[in-house]
Amino acid sequence: MKVGTDSVLLGCWANVQRAKNILDIGTGSGVIALMMAQRTSRDTQIDAVEISAQDAGQALENILQSPWPGKISVENISIQAFFPNRSYDIIITNPPYFNKSKEPPDSRRRETRHTITLNYETLILSVKRLLKKDGKFNIILPYAEGNQFTKLAQESHFFCTRKYSFRTRAEKPIERWLLEFSHQEQSIDTGEVLHYAKGMTWSDLYISLTREFYLKL
């Protein structure tokens, strides 16, 4: 599992202040779980679930070589079958997102990019089951899929509380939504993250978000 811009952006953007229990759904290589470990206090516990045994093994290998092996646990399980003995302050996921598009022939690529093993309705129900009453759920999705997910969440009385658009350049259309949801309805914090300010120069906001995670900054 490669480390992509989506995972890095979501891991930087999510508000993890005062979080003591965090769940990463579909951890892949473990990058978001590791970012959560880097951004939180010593006593924060991060649980990472991954349905692919191969990917769960890779995540565990990466975590054991990190500075935070004691903060993160990895379980090879689907979120539908995951019933821990605690609920979570923060749940975060960079999920499969292609809903009705043509599927690639490679089975692992299908599972990681298409909503075959985890559709939006099931994800919303699972998150609502596992999230504390005052907890926050963070997700990144393409433009159309993000709009669809927000509508489905609203219908399930799960409310968007923070919504940032992401574009690579100012002249481009919105490419991603960074979304936060809560059990409680409240005013929505909105904003935008621009990747490049000019040419190949990263924007000040993108640099400030990602500075702690890129060696070249």
N, C-alpha and C positions, 0 to 999 in steps of 0.2 A: 504494500500500500504506500503510494507516494504521498509526500506532504504537499498539499495544494494551498493556494491562496485562500480558498473558502475556510478551511480549518484554522489557518493562522489568524485570519480576520475575526472569525467568531470567537476563538479563544482569547483574543485581545479585547474584544468589544464587550463581552459579557460582564455584567456587574457582579462581582463575587465578594463584595464587602461583607464581612462578618459571617460568611458561609462556613459552616462546620461539617456539613455532609453534602457531597456533590456526586451526581450520577452522570456519567458520559455514556450515551446510548449509541452503539455501533462504533466502537472506539477505533477500529481499523488498526493503524500502526501505533496508536496510543498517543498521538501528538496532542490532542486536546486535553486528555487527562494529565499529561505531563505539563502542559501550560497552566492548568488549574493548580497543580502542585506547586509550580514556581510562583504563582500569584497569590497564594493563600498562606495562612499562618501554619506553624509547625503541627498543631493538633487537628488540622482539617483532614478529613478522610474522604478519599475519592474512590468510588466504585466505578469500574468500567465493564460494560457488557458487550459481547461481540458474538454473533451467531456463527461466524466462520471459525472453525478450529485453527486453520492455518493463520488467519489474521490475529486471533487471540494469542497464539503462540508468539507471533512477531511482536505484538504489543508488550507481552510479558518480558520478552528478551530485551526490548528497548527500555522498559521501566527498571529492570534489574541492573542495567548499566547506567542509570541516571542517579542524580544525587538524592532522589526521593523514593526509594523502593518501599519504605515503610508506610508511605502515605497512600499508595495506590494498590487496589486489588483488582484483578482481572478475572472475569468469569465467562466461560464459553457457553452462552445461553441466549435464547431469544428474549426480548423484553416482555413478550406475552407470558413467558414461563418464569419470569423473575419475580420472586416474592420475598424480599429481604425483611429483616426484623426492624427496619427503621424507614422513616420517610426522609425527604431531601429538601434542603434549603434551595439548592440550585440543581436543575436538570438541564443538560446541554446536549445538542446533537447536530451533526452535519449529516443529514439523512440521505437515503436514496431519494431522488426527486423526480425522475422522468416517469410520468404517470401513464401516458397512453401513446408514447412514441415507439418507433421501431426498435426492437431489442437487438443488441449485438450478439454474435454467436457464442462468445466466451461466457461460460456460466458465472464465473466470479465477477466479471465486469457487469453482467446483468444484475446480480444481487446487490452490488455496491452502488449502482447508478439508477436502478429502476425499482419502483415500489412493488416488487413481487412478494417478498417475504414480510414487508411491513408497509401497509398502506396508511394514509393520513388519518383515517378514522380510528384505526387501531392504535396508532402512535398517540393520538390525543387522549384516548381512554386510558392507555397505560401511564402516560405522564400525569393525568389527573389523579390516578390511583396512588402514585408514588410521591407526589409533590406535597410538601407541607402547606397548610392553609395560607401562610404568608410567604410561600416560596415563589421562585421565578423560574420560568422555562425559557431557554434561549435556543434559537434555531436560525439557520441560514438557508435561503431558498432562492431559485431564480424568480424573476418578476411575476410571470403568470402563475407559477406554482405557489408563490408566497401569497398572492391574492386569494387563490383557492383555499389554501390552508387557513388563512385568517378568517374567511367566511365559515368554514367548517368548525373552527374553534369557537367562533361567536355563537353558532347554533348549538354548541355543547356547553354554553355558559362558561367559556374559557376566554379571557379577555386580553387583547393586545394592549400592553402598557408602554411599550417602547418600540419605535419603528424607524430604522435608518435605511436609506437607500445607498447602494454602492454602484459607482460607475468607474470605469478605468480612466475615462477622460470626460471633460465637461461637455463636449459636443456629442457624446455617446448617449444612447438611451439607458435607462436603469437596467442593470444586469442582475443584481441580487437585492434581496431584502434581508436585513438583519432584524430579527423579530424577538421580542420578549413578551411572554404571556403570564397571566396571573389568575388565580381564582376570583379575585376581586376586581370589579370594574372601576377604572379611574381614568384621569386625563392621560393622554398619550404623549410621551416625549418623542419628538420627531427630529430628524437631522439627516445629514448625508456624509458619506465618506467617499472622497475622490482619491483614486490611486495616484494618478500622475497630474501634477499641477501644470507642467509645461514640458513638452518633449518627453525625455526619459527621466525627468526629475520628479521624485515622489512628492506628494503634497505634505504640508506640515502636519496635518491631522493623521495621515497614514503613518508618517514617521513616528509621531508621538505615541500612537497606539502600538506599533510593532517594534519599537526601539529595543526592548529588552529581549527580543527573540531572534533578531538577525545579527549575525556576527559583523557584517559590513557597516553597521550603523554605529 
